[in-house]
Amino acid sequence: MDRPTFLAGTVAVPAVAAARNVITDEYARGAASGHVVNRAPLRPDASIRLAPRSTRAAGRLATQLNYQVALHRRWRGHPCCLTPAARTGRSLRSNRSVRMSRPRSRLLAGSLAAVLVSTSVIATASPASAAVLNLTQYVNPLIGTDDSNSPNPVGGGAGGSTYPGATVPFGMLQFSPDTPTASPSGYRDRDRTIEEFSLTHFNGAGCPNNEDIGILPITGAIGTSPGTGWTGYSSAYAKSNEVASAGYYKNRLDRYGTDVELTSSTRTGVLRLTYPNTTSARLLINTSRSATGNRAGSITISGNQVTGDVTAGGFCGSSKTYKIYFTVRFDRAPSGFGTWNGSTVSAGSGTTSGLNTGGYLTFDTSGSRSVTANIGVSFVSVANATANLNAEIGGFDTVRASADAAWNSALNRVQVSGGSAAELQKFYTALYHVMQNPNVSSDVNGQYRGFDNAVHNASHPVYQNYSGWDIYRSWSSLIALIAPDVTSDIMKSMVLDGQQGGLLPKWSQQTNEDFVMTGDPGPIIVGSAYAFGARDFDTAAALALMKKAVAGGTTQGSAIRGRQTTYEANHFIADNPSDSLEYSASDFAIAQFAKVLGDTATYNSAMTRAQFWRSSFNSESGYIHPRAPTRPGTGR
């Protein structure tokens, strides 16, 4: 039940420049022919070594699925999903035409995925034959954290929809600063004010989300209650004082003359503060505020330890919530403490609960200016948050070094050569973003909260947070190829979600299915992961859940395929060709998955539906078109 480990062989992909030039309409042909097709020739100092895949299924899936996906790759305008979750540059771009292929300016993570995912041949090397490289030096977490500068930016909010703070691969925490005008990621590069450092963030989502358990160091007296005037305690900062690297973030709050450093393990965050020489160094902990509104929470302060819970959720307008439990342990006892509840601040109070609540601790830093806090979280209980903290606690520098090592191990799954230092930075920052979600949700004792809101136990890490519509085109295939061990556990988790909630997750946040975006992406994610090497999961159970969705099944009370009846009757969904194509792509994945498992009947029925996309294709224009509803009695 430790952090995710990376045990499989390294994928060797020389030539960053070659990877960057793979285009959507070319990579399907590359999969079919067994070679990577590049728009430009390889550089003289670069080469790509090819070795055959062990099965033809991966090639067939890549060829046919990528072909169908290319037909409907366009932006639908929903704010939840700006682009696939891997962010690489400060410019965000969209695919605005049904017919257009991927532009050269497409995010490099997508290009990386095109090289690895779209070919049925790839070079692999065992860990013993590939020297470990220093790759975290190329990661810049600030890339992608500002507004788009593209001619036609995708909507969804300010900032680049990613965060610069400290996390580890697939970690439970994302310890990062939050700024005033950032949405949806919490951080906007051009802002020069920090409102807090919070523990939860999404990479790649387009709706405001998370920013739970806000923490802010201040100095001086507490005037207005932070419960009603939190932003009044925010501080300016200078860009010259900001440092961000894989697993580490540092900044200086100018208003308080305080340096803030963040690092993280899988289930814990570590905060190191360097205050000025003062008797009124304080730390505020907000148990009610999040990006989606204020909700009830609780806090208890006892000696050098703080425990409590917050109510989180509400992603993209959802009314669903869940709880996060936390334990904070300081390396020294406070000289004072208190709580707030609404507009009332109570010095010396050790506990409070309700809406707009939180607490503070005071430290005397006139002798020693440093204060360090270790923070454990859990989605099960305070006891589990404490157990997570006890299992992963460490000194700041030790945890930081471990976080860097975890990232370096993960990034070494793909080793590239050729290209400039700037290109390497783009490439490895893209790969860094690829491995930020989904997130471990199980505790060190194996307990996790399921989609039925009950506590369960698993012998493997359990993951949550699936931006299904964003990740099925390339992410699931790429991550299965470079980390089949981790991806198998992710597939196990998706099956558990389906068994406990009803269906494979679609677009979920923690234990909530929020039904964001369109289609039925779960089968494509699972099928692609299987085709590209992640196979250590209950495939029969996964197929049963796919078939259940087609049959009108529900999860948490609602159907994922809410238009299945119309789709089956007409072979299209009236006035919504995108939904039609999403269903066809999912049906194709079900067919291929069923065929590999020997279920011929399901293969035949799903493969028939997979061809329904033709009903929305206009051969004269070469475009996908909306279809009017079928007139009764006419069949058209």
N, C-alpha and C positions, 0 to 999 in steps of 0.2 A: 504493500500500500504506500510505497514511497513515491517520490516524484516520477514523472515519466522518464523512461530511459530509452536510449537510442542504441540498438544492438545490431541492426542490419548493416550491410555493407555500404560503403560510400558510393554515390553515383558520380562518375567522372564526366563532366561536361565542359571540355575546353571551349574557348572562344565566346566571350561575352557578346562580342559584336555579332556573331552568327545567331546567337539566341535572340537578340533584339530584333532581327529582321524576319522572323518567322511570321507569316501572315495567315489569317484564318482560312482563306480559300485554298491555301497551299498545304496546310498541315494535314488535311484529310487525305490528300494525294500521297503525302509522305508516309502516312500510316499504311495506306494500301500497298505502296511499293516497297516498304521496308527501309526507307531512307529518309533522312531529314532533308527537306527542300528549303533552300535559302534564296532570298531575293538577290543577295550579293554574294560573291565568292568568299570563301574563308580567307582570313589573313594568312600570310606566309608562315607566321609563327604559331598557327593554331590548327587543330584538327579535332575531329569527332570520331572516336572509336566506336564501332558498332558490334553488337553481339545479339544473336537472336533471342527473342523472348521464348519462354518455355511453353506457351500456348498461343493458339491462333485466336482465342476468344478475345483477348485484349485488343488485338488489331482490328477485329470485326467491330467490337464495341466502339473503339475510337473512330473508325472510319464512318460508320453509320450514324452514331450519336452526334458526332461533331458536324456531320452534314445537316442533320435536322436542326441542331442548335444554330448553325450558321443562318438558317432560313428565318429565324425569329429573334436574332440578337439585336434588341433595340431597347431603348429606355421607355418605360411605361409611365413615368411621371410621378410615381409614388415616392414620397420623401424618405421612406424607410431604408431604401437600398440605393446608395449612390452609384456604386460600382462593386465588382467583386471585392471581397474583404481585404485582399492584399493591396495596401497602399504603398506607392513608391516615390511619388514626386509631389511637389507643391501644386502641380496642375492636376485637376480632376477632369476626366473626360468621359463622355457617354457614347454609346452606339446608337445613333439617332435614326438610322434608316434600317428597315427590315433587310434590304438587299446589300448594304455595304459590308465589306470585309473589314477586319481589324486594321486600323490605321497604324502607321509606323510610330506614331506618338502614343500608342496604347501603353498602359502601365507595364513596366518591365516584369512585374510578377506574372502578368498574363502571358508575356512573351516567354518567360521561363517555363510556365506551365505548358505553353504550346510546344516547346522543344521536348519536354519530358513526357507530357501526357499524350500528345498526338502521334508519336511514333511507336510502332510495335517493336522497335529495336532500341536498345539503350546499353551503354557500357556500364558495367558495375565492377567494383573492386572491393575486396574484403578489407576489413579494418587493418589487418596485418600488412597489406600491401600498399596502403595509402598513409603517408605521413600526416600527422595532425598539424594543420596550419593555423596560424593566428588570424582568424577571420573576423572576430568581433571588432577589430580595428577598423573594419569597413562599414560598420553599422552606425548610422546617424538617426536616432529616433526622432529628431526634429524635422526630418524630411516628411512632407505630407501633412504638416500641421497648420497650413494657412489656406486662405481662399484660393480658388482656382484662378489661373490666369489664362485659361484656354478661351478661344473665341466664343464658344457656346457651352459655358459651364453647366454642369448638372445641378439642379436645385437640391435643397435639403438642409441648408443652414450654413452658418459661417464656420470657417476652419476646414481643415482637410479631412475631417472624420477619423483622425487617429490621435493618439496621445503620446507624449514623450517620456512618461514616467517609468518607474522600475517594475519589471515583471520578469518571469522566467518562462521557458517554453510551456504553453498551455496552462500557466499558473492560475490558481484560484484568485489571486489578488492582482490588481493593476494599480499600483500606488503612484499617483500622478497629480500634478497641480491643476487647478481649475481657474479659469479666467472669466471676466465678466461677459464678453459677447460671443463666447464659443458655443456652438451647437452644431452637431450633436456630440462631439467627442469630449467636451469639457475644457479643451485647451485650444486657443487661437494664437498663432505665432505673433501676430501684430499687436496683440494686447500687451500692455506693460503693467498690469495689475494682477495680483494673485489673491483670490478670495479664500482659498483653502487648499489643502492636500487631501484628497479622498482616496478610498481604497478600491473602488470598482469602476471600470470603464470598458466600453466596447471598442474594438478596432473595426472600422468599415461600415458601421450602421449609419443610417441617415435620419433617424428620429432622436430627439433628446433622450438620454438614458443614464441610469446609474448615478455616479458621483455620490455614493453612499458613504456614511461615516466620515464626515468632514472634520479635519484636524487643522488647527491654526495656532502657531506660536505668536504670542504678543508680549509686550512689556507694559508696565504701568497699571493703573487702576481700571477696573471694569465699571463702565458707566451704564449706558443703555444696555438692556438685556440682549445678549446674542440671540435669544429666541425670537425677538422682534426686530433686531437691527444687526443681523449677522454681517452684511456687506459693509457696514460702517467700520469694521475692523480690518478690512482688506488693506493690502500694502502694495506700493509700487516696487518694481524691480528693474534692474538694468540688464540688457542682453549680455553685456560683457561678463556678468557674473553667473550666467546660466551654463550648466554643463549637463549633457545627456549622453549616455552610452548604454550598451546592452546591460540591463539589470541595475542601472544606477542613474540617479538624477540629483543635481545640486543647484541651489539658487540662494540668493540673499534677499531678505525682506528689508528694504531700505528704511521703511517707517520704524522698524523695531531694531535695526542693526543686528539682525539675527540670521545666521547661516543655517540652511535646511538641507539635509542630505537624506535621500531615500534609497533603500535597496529592498530586495525581496527574495524569499524562497517560495516553494510551491504553495504553502498555506499560510505564510506569515509575511509581514512587512516589518522592516526595521527603520526607525526614524532617529537620526542623530542631529541634535540641535546644538548650536554654539551661540549662546546668548551673550549680550554685553555684561559687564560687571554691574549687577543689580540685585536688589532683594525682591523685585517684583516681576521676575520672569514667569510667564504663565503659558499654559497650553489649554486651548479650548477644544472640546470634543462635542460635536453636534450629532445628536441621535434622532433628528427629525427631518433634516433638510436633504433633498436629493434633486436631481435634474428634472424629475417629473412631478415635483410638488412636495409639500411638507406633510409628514405622516407621524403617527404616534411612535414613540420609542421609549427606552428606559436606560438608566445608567446607575451604577453603584460604585462608589469610590471607597476602597478599604486599604489603607496604608499605601504601598507603592503599586497597587494593582487596581485596575478599573475593568468592570465587566458590564455587559448590557446587550441590548438588541435594537435593531432598526427594522422598520417595515419598508421594503423596497418593491420595485416593479413598475407597473404602469407604462410599459414600453409601447410607443407609437399609438397612444390613446387607449390602450387596454386598461380595463378596470381591475385586472388581476394583480395580486401582490404576493409577496413571500417575505420571510424573515431572514435576516443575517444576524448571527450572534458573534460577539467579539470579546476578547480579553486583551487588555493592554498592561504590560508590566514594565515599570521603569527601573533604571539601574540605581536609583536613589529615592529616598523617601521625600515627599513634598513637604514644604514648610507650611502649606495651607491648601485648602480646597473649598469647593462650593458647587452649587448647581443652579440652573435656571429653569423656570417653567413659565412659558409665555413671557410676559413683561416683568416678571419678578425674579430677581437674583437673590439667592440665599447663601451667604457666606457660612461655611462650616457645615452645610448640608451634605450628606454623603449619598443620598439616593433621591431619585425623582422619576416620574414616568408620565407619558401623555404626549400631546401635540406641542411642538415647538419647545422641546426640552434638550438638555445637555448638561455638561459639567465642565469644571476647570480645576487645574492643579497649579499651585504656585511653588516656585523653586527659588532658593537663594543661590545665585551664581556669583556672588562676590568672592568666593574662594575658588570654586571650580566652575568654569563657564559651560561645560558640556553636560547635556542631558540626553540619554539614549532610551528609547522605548521600543520594545518588541511587541508586535501586535499579531495575535492569532485570530482567525475567523472560522466560522462553520455555518452551514445551513441547517444543522440539526439541533444544536444546543450550546449553551455557554460552557458546559462541561467538556464538550468536544472541541470547542474553540481553545479552551485551556490545554487540553491534551495535544492539540496540534501545535500550540505554542511550545509546550514542553518538549515535544519531539524534534522540533526544527529550530529551537532557539540557538542563537549564537551571537558573538560579537559582531559589530557592524562590519568591520573589515573582512572578517571571515565569511560572513554571509554574502558580502559583495563579491569576493573572490569566487565563491561557489556559484553565484549567479552568472558571472562571466564565463566560468568553466562550462556551465550547463548550456549556455548559448553557443559557446565555441564548439562543443560536441555536436549540437544540433546542426549548426551551420556547416560543419564538415561533412554532413551527409551529401552535400553537393560541392565539389571542388572545381573551380573554373580557372583557366589560364588564358593569357592574352587579354587585350584591352587595357585601358588606362586605369589609374587609381580612382578617377571619378566614376568610371563605368563599373568598377568593382564595388564601389560604395553603393551605387544604384542597385546593383544585383543583390548584394548581401543584405541591404536594408529591405529590399523586397522580400527576400526569403525570411528575414526576421519577422516581418509583418505576417507572413503566411502562417507562422507558428505561434501566434498570439491567441487564437481561438480555434476550437472551443476550449473550455476551461475545466480543469479538475473540480469536481463538486463533492467528492467523497473525502472522508476524514481519515486520519492515520489508523483508526481502528476498523476501517472498512465500512462504516455507516454512511449512508447518504439518504437524502429525502427524494422520493420518487415522484412520478407524475400523478400518482394517486394521493399525494401529500402525506403518505405514510413513510416511516423510517425503515429502510431495508439495509441489508449487509451484502457486500460483494467482496470477492477475493482479488479483484483487479481494480485499478483506478476507474472511477465513473466520471464521465464528462457531461457537461451541459453547455448550452448556448450555441444553437445552430441557426445561422442565417441561411437557411436552405436554398432559397432562390438565388442567392449571391454565389454560393460555393459549388453548385453541382457542375458547372461548366468546365472547371479546371482544377479547383482546389482539391476536391476529394481524390482525383486521380493522382495529382502530384504528391500529396501527402502520403498516399498509400504506397507510392513508388519509392519515396525516400525514407519513410518511417512506417513500414508495415506493422511493426510491433505496436506502436502507439495507435495507429489507425484501427487495428483489430479491436483494441479496447474501446475506441470511439464507436465502432460498429456495434460491439456488445452493448454499449450504453444506449445507443439508439433503439436497439431491440428491446432493452429493458423499459425504455420510455414507452414504446409501443405496447408492450405487455401490461404495463401499469396504467397507461393513460388511454389506450385504445388503438392508436395508429403510430406509425413512424413519425417523428416530429417534422414539422414543416418550417416554421420560423419561431423558434422558442427562446425564451429567456429563463434560465434556471429551470424550475419545475412547471413553468407556464407555457402552454401552447398559445401564442398570440395571433396565429392565422394571418400574419402579415404577408403581403404579396400574393402571387397567383400560382396556380398549378399544384403539382404533387411532387416536390423535389426529392423526397425521401428515397424512393426506389432508385433514382439516378445516382444519388450519393452512395448508397449501399452497393449498387451494382457496379459502379465505377471503381469503388474501393476494392471490391472483390477481384475485378478484372485486372487490376494493377498490383495485386500481391497481398492485400490484407484479407486473410481468409480464416483467421482463427476466431470465428464467432458462429453462432447458431444460424446457419444459412436457411434451414427449414423454417425456423420461426420467423426469420426476416421475410421469406417469400410468402408465408401465411399472412403477414401484416400487409404486404403489398396487395395481395388478392383481396384482403378485407377492405382496403381503401376503394378498390375498383367496385366492390359490391355495395358501396354506400355506407361503409362503417364510419364511426365517429370517434373522435378523441376529445376528452374533456367536454363532451356534450355537443360537439359540432362536427360536421363532415368536412374533410379536407377537399374531397372532390364533390363540391356542392352542385356542379353542373353535369354530372356524369350521365344522367338520364337523357338530357338533350343531346349531349355529345354522342352517345350511342345511337340515338334515334336518327339524327341528321348527318352524322359524321363531321359535324362542326358545331361551334357554339355561336349563335347568331350575334352579329355585330361585335364580336370579340375574337378576332383571329389569333391574338396572342395566347389567350386561354386555350384555344383549340390546339395550338402548337405545343404548349406546355404539356397538355395531356398526352399528345402523341409521343413526345420525347420520353415521358415517364413510362408509357406503355412499351416503347421500344426497350427501355432498360429492364422492365419486368420480363419481357420476352427473352432477352438474352440471358438474364439471370436464371430464369426457369429452365431454359434449354441446357445450361451447364449443369443444373441439378437434376436433369432427367425428367422434368415435368413437361411432357410434350403437349398435353392439352392446353396448359396455361400458355406455353410458348405460342401455339397456333392462334389462340384467341387474342392474346396481347399483340402479337405481330400484325394481325389483321387491323386492330385499332390503331396501331402505330402508323399505318398508311393513311389515316384520316386527314393528315396534314394536306394531302393533295386536294381536298375539297376547298381549301382556302387559298390555293395557289392559282393565279391567273397566268396561263402560259403565254398569252398575248403580250402582257406587260412585263412578265418576268418578276412580278411582285406578289407578295401575300396581300389579299384584300379581305375586308369585312364581307360577310355574307348576311343578307337579310333573312329574317325568320322564314321558315318554310310555310307556304300557304296551305291551309288544310285542304286535302283532297287532290292537290296538284303534285305532291312529291318534290316540289322545287320552290 
